[in-house]
């Protein structure tokens, strides 16, 4: 690892100093929409189709002239995101294919000068602001179209040209659309270090242009948050993270049978898992070539939003990380202080039983507005009588119990005794 100089050290110190303030809204938001949209949507075979099928650049370029999206589809995305309970969006301004979705002065290979004939990034930003959503830009560092995109790894002159091109594009994105909230870099191939990418200087430029922005960890610097992809795994305590997940196994538009799409229950469970680990969920939709949203995404996200209208307070805001709790067959947890919320995904008749809790329960009720529930608690067994014959939630069949404890509980389900505190 290259030794850090004065500039790099000062940059990291400056970013760290403002991180808590800049990240506050993001931690409270919890749920965002990822949008992968580009030339690849026309082929409908995943966003890596150019690479996977080894389509020659000249043949792939023709897609830039045949792409004719319908007017302002980003309004539909933003409207759905709002209805789904999402608080922010992140859109692919340039994916690995190298096509720019904005009106760039750096390259004519862009949406304004080719088929769409307009700035699709501007339309997206306007839609986010219309519906009160925070604005995020995805930008792929890897570029299959630019002549220096691969040879920059071994040719220093090519590297200099490609870094200048990359930083010029990032500067445009950070200069032309007003206040931005997130910069989401992706795939730093083929260069092997942040020094080769000049990431310190590039991100310092970004922060000078956008002082409140938050940046992900994919320019080979840790920056503000981690990005586990297609799996949900909490990072070390104190480190912000966001799981980015596909809806049906593909980021870009690709047909999939209904059973391949994540169900309402699965989406909510992913959101709960992220919340319990102190992270966020960034769930992707891959719009069709004209920009319309796949029907399966609309159907499921609408129901997710309806569920969150009733239960969203157990997700949003200042929610604590769940620790020292074991698995149960009936459900699992989120937490706010000494109040734990048990997401009962498989309601067991008229009684809920939880074993191994190390703190005394003070009160129990069905969230959000249920009456107090009777319970009994022994040294290692809590029994709550809720009296329900059916789950009160018809959308996801997930009842939420609000349990207030005397102290933050742990759960011990081994063979030894549990001592109440």
Secondary structure, DSSP 8 states (H G I E B T S, - for coil): -----HHHHHHHHHHHHHHHHHHHHHHHH-EEEEE--SGGGGTTB-TTHHHHTT--HHHHHTHHHH----TTTHHHHHHHHHHTT--EEEEEEE-TT--BSS--SS-S-BTTTSTT-S-HHHHHHHHHHHTT-EEEEEEES--SSSTHHHHTTT-HHHHHHHHHHHHHHHHHHHHSSS---EEEEE---S--SHHHHTHHHHHHHHHHH-TT-EEBSTTSS--SBB--BSS----STT--BEEEE-SSS-SS-B---GGGS--HHHHHHHHHHHHHTT-EEEEEE---TTS---HHHHHHHHHHHHHHHHHGGGTSSS-B---S----SSEEEEEETTEEEEEESS--TTEEEEE-B-S-EEEEEETTT--B-EEEE-SSEEEEE---SS-S-TTT--EEEEEEESS---B--SSS-----
